[in-house]
Amino acid sequence: MTTLFSMWLPLSTAVLVSVIEYLPSPPAAQEARLPALIEESPGADFVDPRVKDAMIKFKTGSDEPVVAYVSKMAAIPESELSSSKKRSGATMSADEAREIARKKREEIAKMQAEANGEQQDDGYARITSAFETVTIDDNDQAPEEEKDDPEHLIGFARLYSGTLSVGDSIYVLAPKFSPETPNATPVSQKVTVTDLYLLMGRSLEPLKSVPAGVVFGIGGLAGHVLKTGTLCSQLEGSINLAGVSLNAPPIVRVALEPANPADLGKMVTGLRLLEQSDPCAQYDVLPNGEHVILTAGELHLERCLKDLRERFAKCDIQTGQTIVPYRETIVSVPEMAAPKNPDLGRGGVLAVSASKQLSIRLRVVPLPEAVTEYFTKQVGTIKRLQSQRHAAADDKATNGTPDSTQQVETSDATDEAREGSVLSLKDFREELNKIFDEEVKEDKELWKDVVDRITAFGPRRVGPNILVDATAVNTCEKL
């Protein structure tokens, strides 16, 4: 069956024909997919309409804005890049042409001699031919020495609009770039394109320019793009396409150390190169000084270690025990284990100080879904209420002199609240009481008068969690 199918339906041919027949062309694909992609990008409302139009309509003119997305930084040995550059030359020198012609003549003469059955018993001609091709080197160890072949980072990118050429200057947008605030820190850097490559399997063919729709390699981004990034010819109104999240975050962790302590620098340099060349690998240094690599799985870890030993670090590396971090998840109440202390209730804990004079009782209970949705929509209101509380406390401490910083915080909180109308404290409390009374059907006794006992919101003082004072003394400041 394998032989039959290899002759009748070769896999490579079948895949290539399927790609050609069923996958849309780059212009059709961009027109269908990019509008939704642009709308999901940060600050989509502030993207220049000219940039949007060039990307969606697949404009390749030299005067059109250039937008490219770098999905990966690949480490390529210098020997492969240099060989590609040699192949790209349209002409060769006279010496190179004569050397190639001489080798061809020798090969043809050897083939003819073997075909005619010519034998030279004394071996004189064979030795003479061998001496013509062998050079004497004083250092016998030189051919056996392994030459250092440094790695160069080449970006794996796709061009969405315009035409990119070698020597062009282009902006590398910061990971958190937004066209709403293009000059915010960290400031996007401008780099010069040093090389462009057409990716032909494992080989790289140098190019002078690439039009929109091409998947290509780009040089000159080392130190500017870590793993992914967006390239744009303009800063004002540009689009950030680097918000692509990995579906499989790294979960396998292992500690590394060089077999020879003197190779620690090589290992660190290799880990940094591996992290840049592999989007799914992460390198971290723990507080105890351990060098740790995180990968997507055991097979991925094995491949990363092989690349690290043979390509990037080029030294013997020892690995520790593979660790898969324990991850918790949220389950429904019936699926939870019974509480260890029934008197505290589910989610309850009791802590007593060493002097036995102070005891803290804490209970964690999930909020009803309607309440969390209300808090999420009223983020601006909660921000303003918290700012007013701090401003009032500072005003009281300074005997009537309001703090200017708190006034700025209040105004900023009001400006940032765009998810809904900002309510007053009275309206906020009335609406929250209404939700607890009408929409919360379970544990009525638990949520009774809870609005009057709210002490703080979280995380970061805006919700959707609340801290409730359940003490009898009721000494904490309330909402």
C-alpha positions as CSV (number, residue, x, y, z in Angstrom):
1,M,0.0,0.0,0.0
2,T,2.8,2.4,0.8
3,T,4.4,1.7,-2.6
4,L,1.1,2.0,-4.4
5,F,0.2,5.3,-2.8
6,S,3.7,6.8,-3.2
7,M,3.3,6.2,-7.0
8,W,-0.3,7.1,-7.3
9,L,-0.8,9.8,-4.7
10,P,2.6,11.3,-3.4
11,L,2.0,13.2,-0.2
12,S,4.1,16.3,-1.2
13,T,2.2,16.7,-4.5
14,A,-1.2,16.2,-2.8
15,V,-0.5,18.8,-0.1
16,L,0.8,21.3,-2.6
17,V,-2.2,20.8,-5.0
18,S,-4.6,21.2,-2.0
19,V,-2.9,24.4,-0.9
20,I,-3.1,25.8,-4.4
21,E,-6.7,24.8,-5.0
22,Y,-8.4,25.5,-1.7
23,L,-6.4,28.2,0.2
24,P,-7.3,31.7,-0.8
25,S,-4.7,33.9,-2.5
26,P,-3.0,36.6,-0.3
27,P,-5.2,39.5,-1.7
28,A,-8.5,37.5,-1.1
29,A,-7.3,36.3,2.4
30,Q,-6.3,39.8,3.6
31,E,-9.6,41.4,2.4
32,A,-11.6,38.7,4.3
33,R,-9.5,38.4,7.5
34,L,-7.9,41.8,8.2
35,P,-10.9,43.9,9.1
36,A,-11.7,41.8,12.2
37,L,-8.0,41.6,13.0
38,I,-7.6,45.4,12.8
39,E,-10.7,46.0,15.0
40,E,-9.2,43.7,17.7
41,S,-5.8,45.5,17.8
42,P,-5.0,48.0,20.6
43,G,-6.3,51.5,19.9
44,A,-8.1,50.4,16.7
45,D,-10.1,53.6,16.5
46,F,-6.9,55.7,16.1
47,V,-5.4,53.7,13.3
48,D,-4.8,55.8,10.2
49,P,-7.5,55.1,7.5
50,R,-4.7,55.1,4.9
51,V,-3.0,52.2,6.7
52,K,-6.2,50.2,7.0
53,D,-7.0,50.7,3.3
54,A,-3.5,49.7,2.2
55,M,-3.7,46.5,4.3
56,I,-7.2,45.4,3.4
57,K,-6.9,46.2,-0.4
58,F,-3.4,44.7,-0.7
59,K,-1.7,47.8,-2.0
60,T,1.9,47.2,-3.0
61,G,3.0,50.6,-4.2
62,S,6.3,52.0,-3.1
63,D,4.5,55.1,-1.7
64,E,2.0,53.0,0.3
65,P,2.6,52.6,4.1
66,V,4.6,49.5,5.0
67,V,3.1,47.1,7.6
68,A,4.8,43.8,8.5
69,Y,4.4,41.3,11.3
70,V,7.4,39.4,12.7
71,S,6.1,36.1,14.1
72,K,9.4,34.6,15.1
73,M,13.1,35.3,15.4
74,A,15.2,32.4,14.0
75,A,18.9,31.9,14.7
76,I,20.7,31.1,11.4
77,P,24.4,30.1,11.3
78,E,26.7,32.6,9.6
79,S,27.9,30.0,7.1
80,E,24.4,29.6,5.7
81,L,24.0,33.3,5.3
82,S,27.4,33.8,3.6
83,S,26.7,30.9,1.2
84,S,23.4,32.5,0.3
85,K,25.0,35.8,-0.4
86,K,27.6,34.0,-2.6
87,R,24.8,32.4,-4.6
88,S,23.1,35.7,-5.1
89,G,25.9,37.2,-7.1
90,A,24.9,37.5,-10.8
91,T,28.6,37.5,-11.9
92,M,31.8,35.9,-10.6
93,S,35.4,36.9,-10.8
94,A,37.7,35.5,-13.5
95,D,39.7,33.5,-11.0
96,E,36.6,31.8,-9.7
97,A,35.5,31.0,-13.2
98,R,38.9,29.4,-14.1
99,E,38.9,27.4,-10.9
100,I,35.4,26.0,-11.6
101,A,36.4,25.2,-15.2
102,R,39.6,23.4,-14.1
103,K,37.6,21.2,-11.6
104,K,35.1,20.4,-14.3
105,R,37.8,19.3,-16.8
106,E,39.4,17.1,-14.2
107,E,36.1,15.4,-13.4
108,I,35.4,14.8,-17.1
109,A,38.9,13.4,-17.7
110,K,38.6,11.1,-14.8
111,M,35.2,9.8,-16.0
112,Q,36.6,9.2,-19.5
113,A,39.6,7.4,-18.1
114,E,37.4,5.1,-16.1
115,A,35.2,4.5,-19.0
116,N,38.0,3.5,-21.3
117,G,39.5,1.2,-18.7
118,E,42.8,2.9,-18.6
119,Q,45.1,1.6,-15.9
120,Q,48.3,3.2,-14.8
121,D,50.4,0.5,-13.0
122,D,53.1,2.8,-11.8
123,G,50.6,5.3,-10.3
124,Y,52.8,8.2,-11.4
125,A,50.0,10.2,-13.1
126,R,47.6,9.6,-10.2
127,I,50.1,10.8,-7.6
128,T,50.9,13.9,-9.8
129,S,47.2,14.7,-10.0
130,A,46.8,14.3,-6.3
131,F,49.7,16.7,-5.6
132,E,48.0,19.3,-7.9
133,T,45.0,19.4,-5.6
134,V,46.7,19.1,-2.2
135,T,48.2,22.0,-0.4
136,I,50.7,21.7,2.4
137,D,49.9,23.3,5.7
138,D,52.3,23.7,8.5
139,N,49.6,23.2,11.1
140,D,48.4,19.6,10.9
141,Q,45.7,20.2,13.4
142,A,44.1,23.0,11.4
143,P,41.7,20.9,9.3
144,E,40.5,19.2,12.4
145,E,39.8,22.4,14.4
146,E,36.2,23.4,14.4
147,K,35.7,26.9,13.3
148,D,33.4,29.1,15.3
149,D,30.2,29.6,13.4
150,P,28.3,32.4,15.1
151,E,24.5,32.7,14.9
152,H,22.6,35.6,13.4
153,L,19.0,36.4,14.3
154,I,16.7,36.6,11.2
155,G,13.1,37.7,11.6
156,F,10.4,35.5,10.1
157,A,7.8,38.0,8.8
158,R,4.9,38.7,6.5
159,L,4.4,41.9,4.6
160,Y,0.7,43.2,4.6
161,S,1.1,46.4,2.6
162,G,3.6,48.4,0.6
163,T,7.0,47.3,-0.6
164,L,10.1,46.8,1.7
165,S,13.6,47.2,0.3
166,V,17.1,46.7,1.8
167,G,18.3,50.0,3.3
168,D,14.8,51.2,4.3
169,S,14.2,52.7,7.7
170,I,11.2,51.3,9.5
171,Y,9.7,51.6,13.0
172,V,9.7,48.6,15.4
173,L,6.6,49.1,17.5
174,A,6.9,48.4,21.2
175,P,4.8,45.4,22.5
176,K,2.3,47.7,24.3
177,F,2.2,50.3,21.5
178,S,-1.1,52.0,20.9
179,P,-1.8,54.5,18.1
180,E,-3.8,56.6,20.7
181,T,-0.5,57.5,22.4
182,P,2.2,56.8,19.8
183,N,5.0,58.7,21.6
184,A,4.4,57.0,25.0
185,T,7.2,55.2,26.7
186,P,8.8,52.9,25.8
187,V,9.4,54.8,22.6
188,S,9.3,52.8,19.4
189,Q,12.7,52.5,17.8
190,K,13.6,53.0,14.1
191,V,15.9,50.4,12.5
192,T,17.5,50.0,9.1
193,V,16.8,46.9,7.1
194,T,20.2,45.2,6.4
195,D,19.1,42.0,4.6
196,L,16.0,40.5,3.0
197,Y,15.7,36.8,2.3
198,L,13.3,34.5,0.4
199,L,12.8,31.4,2.5
200,M,13.3,28.4,0.3
201,G,13.1,25.4,2.6
202,R,16.3,25.4,4.6
203,S,18.1,27.8,2.3
204,L,17.8,31.6,2.2
205,E,17.9,33.4,-1.1
206,P,18.9,37.1,-0.7
207,L,16.4,39.7,-2.1
208,K,16.6,43.4,-2.7
209,S,13.0,44.1,-2.1
210,V,9.7,42.3,-1.2
211,P,6.1,43.3,-2.1
212,A,3.0,42.8,0.0
213,G,1.8,39.2,0.6
214,V,5.3,37.7,0.8
215,V,6.6,35.6,3.7
216,F,10.2,36.6,4.0
217,G,13.3,36.8,6.3
218,I,14.6,40.1,7.5
219,G,17.9,41.1,9.0
220,G,18.8,44.0,11.3
221,L,16.2,43.4,14.0
222,A,18.6,41.8,16.6
223,G,18.2,43.6,19.9
224,H,15.0,45.3,18.8
225,V,12.5,42.4,18.5
226,L,12.5,39.7,21.2
227,K,10.1,37.2,19.8
228,T,7.3,38.9,17.9
229,G,6.8,42.5,16.7
230,T,5.2,44.8,14.3
231,L,7.1,46.8,11.7
232,C,5.6,50.0,10.2
233,S,6.9,52.8,8.1
234,Q,5.1,55.5,10.1
235,L,4.5,56.0,13.8
236,E,1.4,58.2,13.8
237,G,-1.7,56.1,13.2
238,S,0.2,52.8,12.8
239,I,-1.3,49.4,13.9
240,N,0.1,47.0,16.5
241,L,-0.3,43.4,15.4
242,A,1.9,41.9,18.1
243,G,-0.9,41.1,20.5
244,V,-1.0,37.5,19.4
245,S,-1.2,35.2,22.4
246,L,0.1,31.7,22.4
247,N,-2.5,28.9,22.7
248,A,-0.1,26.7,24.5
249,P,1.8,28.5,27.2
250,P,5.0,26.9,28.5
251,I,4.3,24.6,31.4
252,V,7.3,22.2,31.7
253,R,10.1,23.7,33.7
254,V,13.7,22.4,34.2
255,A,16.8,23.9,35.9
256,L,20.0,24.0,33.9
257,E,23.7,24.2,34.7
258,P,26.9,23.8,32.7
259,A,29.0,20.7,33.3
260,N,32.0,23.0,33.4
261,P,31.4,26.1,35.6
262,A,33.6,28.1,33.2
263,D,31.0,27.6,30.5
264,L,28.3,29.6,32.4
265,G,28.6,32.6,30.1
266,K,28.2,30.4,27.1
267,M,25.1,28.8,28.5
268,V,23.5,32.1,29.4
269,T,24.2,33.5,25.9
270,G,22.8,30.3,24.4
271,L,19.6,30.5,26.5
272,R,19.0,34.1,25.3
273,L,19.4,33.1,21.7
274,L,17.1,30.1,22.2
275,E,14.5,32.3,23.8
276,Q,14.6,34.7,20.9
277,S,14.5,32.0,18.2
278,D,11.7,29.9,19.8
279,P,8.4,31.7,20.6
280,C,7.3,28.9,22.9
281,A,10.4,28.8,25.1
282,Q,11.0,31.1,28.1
283,Y,14.2,31.7,30.0
284,D,14.2,32.9,33.6
285,V,16.6,33.3,36.5
286,L,15.1,32.4,39.9
287,P,15.9,34.3,43.1
288,N,18.1,31.4,44.3
289,G,20.3,31.8,41.2
290,E,19.0,28.8,39.2
291,H,18.8,29.2,35.4
292,V,15.4,27.8,34.3
293,I,13.9,27.1,30.9
294,L,10.2,26.7,30.4
295,T,8.8,24.7,27.4
296,A,5.5,23.6,26.0
297,G,6.1,19.9,26.7
298,E,8.6,17.1,27.1
299,L,9.3,16.7,23.4
300,H,9.7,20.5,23.0
301,L,12.1,20.4,26.0
302,E,14.2,17.7,24.4
303,R,14.4,19.7,21.1
304,C,15.4,22.9,23.0
305,L,18.1,21.1,24.9
306,K,19.5,19.6,21.7
307,D,19.6,23.0,20.0
308,L,21.1,24.6,23.1
309,R,24.0,22.0,23.3
310,E,24.7,21.8,19.6
311,R,23.9,25.3,18.2
312,F,23.5,28.1,20.7
313,A,25.7,27.3,23.8
314,K,27.9,24.6,22.3
315,C,28.8,23.2,25.7
316,D,27.8,20.3,27.8
317,I,24.7,21.2,29.9
318,Q,23.3,19.2,32.8
319,T,19.5,19.3,33.5
320,G,17.7,19.0,36.8
321,Q,14.4,17.2,37.5
322,T,11.6,18.1,35.1
323,I,8.8,20.0,36.9
324,V,5.2,20.6,35.8
325,P,3.8,23.4,37.9
326,Y,0.6,22.6,39.7
327,R,-2.3,24.7,38.4
328,E,-5.5,25.3,40.3
329,T,-8.9,25.9,38.8
330,I,-12.3,27.0,39.9
331,V,-14.9,24.3,40.6
332,S,-18.5,24.5,41.7
333,V,-19.4,24.2,45.4
334,P,-20.8,20.7,45.3
335,E,-17.5,19.4,43.8
336,M,-15.4,21.0,46.5
337,A,-14.0,19.0,49.4
338,A,-15.8,19.3,52.8
339,P,-14.4,22.0,55.1
340,K,-11.9,20.7,57.7
341,N,-13.7,22.8,60.4
342,P,-17.5,22.7,60.0
343,D,-17.9,25.6,62.4
344,L,-16.0,28.0,60.1
345,G,-18.1,27.1,57.1
346,R,-16.8,26.4,53.5
347,G,-13.9,28.7,52.6
348,G,-13.3,29.7,56.2
349,V,-9.9,29.9,58.0
350,L,-8.9,30.9,61.5
351,A,-5.5,32.4,62.5
352,V,-4.4,33.0,66.0
353,S,-1.4,35.2,67.0
354,A,1.6,33.7,68.9
355,S,0.4,35.6,72.1
356,K,-3.1,34.1,71.8
357,Q,-4.5,37.6,72.2
358,L,-5.5,38.2,68.6
359,S,-7.6,35.9,66.4
360,I,-8.5,36.6,62.8
361,R,-11.4,34.7,61.1
362,L,-11.6,35.0,57.3
363,R,-14.1,33.4,55.0
364,V,-14.0,33.5,51.2
365,V,-17.3,33.2,49.4
366,P,-17.9,33.6,45.6
367,L,-20.0,36.6,44.7
368,P,-23.2,36.1,42.7
369,E,-22.7,36.5,39.0
370,A,-25.1,39.5,38.7
371,V,-23.1,41.4,41.4
372,T,-19.7,40.7,39.6
373,E,-21.2,41.9,36.3
374,Y,-22.4,45.1,38.0
375,F,-19.0,45.8,39.6
376,T,-17.3,45.2,36.2
377,K,-19.6,47.8,34.5
378,Q,-19.1,50.3,37.3
379,V,-15.3,50.4,37.4
380,G,-15.3,54.2,36.9
381,T,-17.7,54.7,39.7
382,I,-15.7,52.6,42.1
383,K,-12.5,54.5,41.1
384,R,-14.1,57.8,41.8
385,L,-15.5,56.7,45.2
386,Q,-12.1,55.4,46.3
387,S,-10.5,58.7,45.1
388,Q,-13.0,60.8,47.0
389,R,-12.5,58.7,50.1
390,H,-8.7,59.3,50.0
391,A,-9.2,62.9,49.2
392,A,-11.5,63.4,52.2
393,A,-9.1,61.6,54.5
394,D,-6.2,63.9,53.3
395,D,-8.4,66.9,53.6
396,K,-9.2,66.0,57.1
397,A,-5.6,65.4,58.0
398,T,-4.5,68.8,56.5
399,N,-7.3,70.8,58.1
400,G,-9.2,71.6,55.1
401,T,-6.5,71.8,52.5
402,P,-7.2,69.3,49.7
403,D,-4.3,67.5,48.2
404,S,-3.7,68.3,44.5
405,T,-2.5,64.9,43.7
406,Q,-5.8,63.4,44.9
407,Q,-7.7,65.8,42.7
408,V,-5.6,64.7,39.7
409,E,-6.3,61.1,40.6
410,T,-10.1,61.8,40.8
411,S,-10.1,63.5,37.4
412,D,-8.0,60.7,35.8
413,A,-10.3,58.1,37.2
414,T,-13.3,59.9,35.8
415,D,-11.7,60.2,32.4
416,E,-10.7,56.6,32.3
417,A,-14.2,55.3,33.1
418,R,-15.6,54.6,29.7
419,E,-17.4,51.3,30.3
420,G,-20.5,53.0,31.6
421,S,-22.0,56.1,33.3
422,V,-20.4,57.2,36.6
423,L,-22.9,57.0,39.4
424,S,-23.1,58.9,42.7
425,L,-22.6,57.1,45.9
426,K,-26.3,57.1,46.7
427,D,-27.3,55.7,43.3
428,F,-24.5,53.1,43.4
429,R,-25.6,51.8,46.8
430,E,-29.3,51.8,45.8
431,E,-28.6,49.8,42.6
432,L,-26.4,47.3,44.4
433,N,-29.0,46.8,47.1
434,K,-31.6,46.2,44.4
435,I,-29.4,43.5,42.8
436,F,-28.9,41.7,46.1
437,D,-32.6,41.8,46.9
438,E,-34.1,40.9,43.5
439,E,-31.5,38.9,41.5
440,V,-29.7,36.9,44.2
441,K,-31.9,33.9,45.0
442,E,-29.5,31.8,47.1
443,D,-28.1,32.4,50.6
444,K,-30.3,35.3,51.3
445,E,-29.2,35.4,54.9
446,L,-25.5,35.5,54.0
447,W,-26.0,38.6,51.8
448,K,-28.3,40.4,54.1
449,D,-27.2,44.1,54.7
450,V,-23.9,43.3,53.0
451,V,-23.8,46.7,51.2
452,D,-23.6,48.5,54.5
453,R,-20.6,46.4,55.5
454,I,-18.4,46.8,52.4
455,T,-14.9,48.0,53.4
456,A,-12.9,47.8,50.2
457,F,-12.9,46.6,46.6
458,G,-10.2,44.6,44.9
459,P,-8.0,43.9,43.1
460,R,-6.4,47.3,42.9
461,R,-9.4,48.9,44.7
462,V,-11.8,48.6,41.7
463,G,-13.3,45.1,41.9
464,P,-15.0,42.8,41.2
465,N,-14.2,41.5,44.7
466,I,-15.3,43.1,48.0
467,L,-14.0,43.0,51.5
468,V,-16.9,42.8,54.1
469,D,-16.5,43.7,57.8
470,A,-18.3,40.9,59.6
471,T,-17.1,41.9,63.1
472,A,-19.5,42.7,65.9
473,V,-17.6,45.9,66.8
474,N,-17.8,47.2,63.2
475,T,-14.8,49.5,63.5
476,C,-13.6,49.5,59.8
477,E,-14.5,52.4,57.6
478,K,-17.4,51.6,55.3
479,L,-18.5,52.5,51.8
